[in-house]
Amino acid sequence: MEQWLLEYGYPALFLLSFLASTLVPLGSEWLLGVLLLNGFDPTTTVLVATLGNSCGALTTYAIGLWGGPYLIQRLLRISPDSQKRAEHHFNRYGSWALLFSWLPVIGDPLCLVGGVLRTGFWRFVMLVSVGKFVRYLVVAKLVLEGTKTL
């Protein structure tokens, strides 16, 4: 397994990061650490993980965006006025919460809500990508600093 991960390092990291950022309960930080400990380039590793995780978040955003009317009208039965108010407040203040889309448990639902409430595409991409990049950067720094103390 380890040999396979090292052979397909960056594609495997992209795929795992992508899946970890959808509604599939996975984590990708461990593979980032394994790749770094095996000499993979830190910059490329962080960027690949960020790209994969951000693409996964965009998938969840798209589910909210296109599945939103069904969720709102049929399952949740939210009135148009309540929906409009919620959308206004989320886009004005709540969309900043997307910086925390990297957090376990709440991150994926935040991306879904971003789609349901129609957060602007570029605003969504920017906030989610920044949050995810910082998370992977911190993980990489901790892994690399940890190897120096051994």
C-alpha positions as CSV (number, residue, x, y, z in Angstrom):
1,M,0.0,0.0,0.0
2,E,2.8,2.4,0.9
3,Q,4.6,1.8,-2.4
4,W,1.3,2.4,-4.3
5,L,0.8,5.7,-2.4
6,L,4.3,6.8,-3.1
7,E,4.1,5.8,-6.8
8,Y,0.8,7.7,-7.3
9,G,1.6,10.3,-4.7
10,Y,0.2,13.5,-6.1
11,P,-2.8,12.0,-7.9
12,A,-3.6,9.9,-4.8
13,L,-3.4,13.0,-2.7
14,F,-5.7,15.0,-5.1
15,L,-8.3,12.2,-5.1
16,L,-8.3,11.7,-1.3
17,S,-8.4,15.4,-0.7
18,F,-11.3,15.7,-3.2
19,L,-13.3,12.9,-1.5
20,A,-12.5,14.3,2.0
21,S,-14.2,17.5,1.0
22,T,-17.4,16.0,-0.2
23,L,-20.0,14.5,2.1
24,V,-17.8,11.3,2.2
25,P,-16.2,11.1,5.8
26,L,-12.5,10.8,5.0
27,G,-9.4,12.7,6.0
28,S,-6.4,13.6,3.8
29,E,-4.0,15.2,6.2
30,W,-2.4,11.8,6.9
31,L,-1.4,11.3,3.3
32,L,0.0,14.8,3.0
33,G,2.2,13.9,6.0
34,V,3.3,10.6,4.5
35,L,4.2,12.2,1.2
36,L,6.2,15.0,3.0
37,L,8.0,12.4,5.1
38,N,9.0,10.6,1.9
39,G,10.6,13.6,0.3
40,F,7.8,15.0,-1.8
41,D,8.0,18.7,-2.6
42,P,6.2,20.6,0.2
43,T,4.9,23.4,-2.0
44,T,3.5,21.1,-4.6
45,T,2.1,18.8,-2.0
46,V,0.2,21.6,-0.2
47,L,-1.1,23.0,-3.6
48,V,-2.3,19.6,-4.8
49,A,-4.1,18.9,-1.5
50,T,-5.6,22.4,-1.6
51,L,-6.8,22.0,-5.2
52,G,-8.3,18.6,-4.6
53,N,-10.1,19.7,-1.4
54,S,-11.4,22.9,-3.0
55,C,-12.7,20.9,-6.0
56,G,-14.5,18.6,-3.6
57,A,-16.0,21.6,-1.8
58,L,-17.2,22.9,-5.2
59,T,-19.0,19.6,-5.8
60,T,-20.9,20.0,-2.5
61,Y,-21.6,23.7,-3.4
62,A,-23.0,22.5,-6.8
63,I,-25.3,20.0,-5.0
64,G,-26.6,22.8,-2.9
65,L,-26.9,25.2,-5.8
66,W,-28.8,22.8,-8.1
67,G,-30.5,20.7,-5.4
68,G,-31.4,23.8,-3.3
69,P,-34.8,24.4,-4.7
70,Y,-35.8,20.8,-3.9
71,L,-34.3,21.0,-0.4
72,I,-35.9,24.3,0.4
73,Q,-39.4,23.8,-1.1
74,R,-40.1,20.1,-0.6
75,L,-38.0,19.0,2.3
76,L,-37.6,22.1,4.5
77,R,-40.6,24.0,3.3
78,I,-39.0,27.4,3.8
79,S,-41.1,30.4,2.6
80,P,-39.7,32.6,-0.1
81,D,-39.5,35.6,2.2
82,S,-37.5,33.6,4.9
83,Q,-35.3,32.2,2.1
84,K,-34.6,35.7,0.8
85,R,-33.7,37.1,4.3
86,A,-31.5,34.1,5.0
87,E,-29.7,34.5,1.7
88,H,-29.1,38.2,2.3
89,H,-27.6,37.6,5.8
90,F,-25.5,34.7,4.7
91,N,-24.1,36.5,1.7
92,R,-23.4,39.7,3.8
93,Y,-22.0,38.1,7.0
94,G,-22.3,34.4,7.0
95,S,-20.3,33.7,3.8
96,W,-17.2,34.5,5.8
97,A,-17.9,31.3,7.7
98,L,-16.7,29.5,4.5
99,L,-13.2,30.2,5.7
100,F,-13.9,27.4,8.2
101,S,-15.0,24.9,5.6
102,W,-11.9,22.8,6.4
103,L,-13.3,22.0,9.8
104,P,-14.5,18.4,10.4
105,V,-18.3,17.9,10.8
106,I,-19.3,21.5,9.9
107,G,-17.2,22.2,6.9
108,D,-19.1,20.1,4.3
109,P,-22.5,21.4,5.4
110,L,-21.1,25.0,5.2
111,C,-20.3,24.4,1.5
112,L,-23.8,22.9,0.9
113,V,-25.4,26.0,2.5
114,G,-23.1,28.2,0.4
115,G,-24.7,26.6,-2.7
116,V,-28.3,26.5,-1.4
117,L,-28.0,30.2,-0.5
118,R,-26.3,31.0,-3.8
119,T,-23.1,32.5,-2.6
120,G,-21.3,34.0,-5.5
121,F,-19.0,31.5,-7.2
122,W,-15.8,33.5,-7.0
123,R,-16.5,34.5,-3.4
124,F,-17.1,30.9,-2.5
125,V,-13.9,29.7,-4.3
126,M,-11.8,32.4,-2.7
127,L,-13.0,31.9,0.9
128,V,-13.0,28.1,0.8
129,S,-9.6,27.9,-1.0
130,V,-7.9,30.3,1.5
131,G,-9.2,28.3,4.5
132,K,-8.1,25.0,3.0
133,F,-4.7,26.3,1.9
134,V,-4.0,27.6,5.4
135,R,-5.0,24.3,7.0
136,Y,-2.7,22.3,4.7
137,L,0.1,24.8,5.1
138,V,-0.1,24.5,8.9
139,V,-0.2,20.7,8.7
140,A,2.8,20.6,6.4
141,K,4.7,23.0,8.6
142,L,4.0,20.9,11.7
143,V,5.1,17.7,9.9
144,L,8.3,19.2,8.6
145,E,9.1,20.9,11.9
146,G,8.5,17.6,13.7
147,T,11.0,15.8,11.5
148,K,13.7,18.4,12.5
149,T,13.3,17.5,16.2
150,L,13.8,13.8,15.7
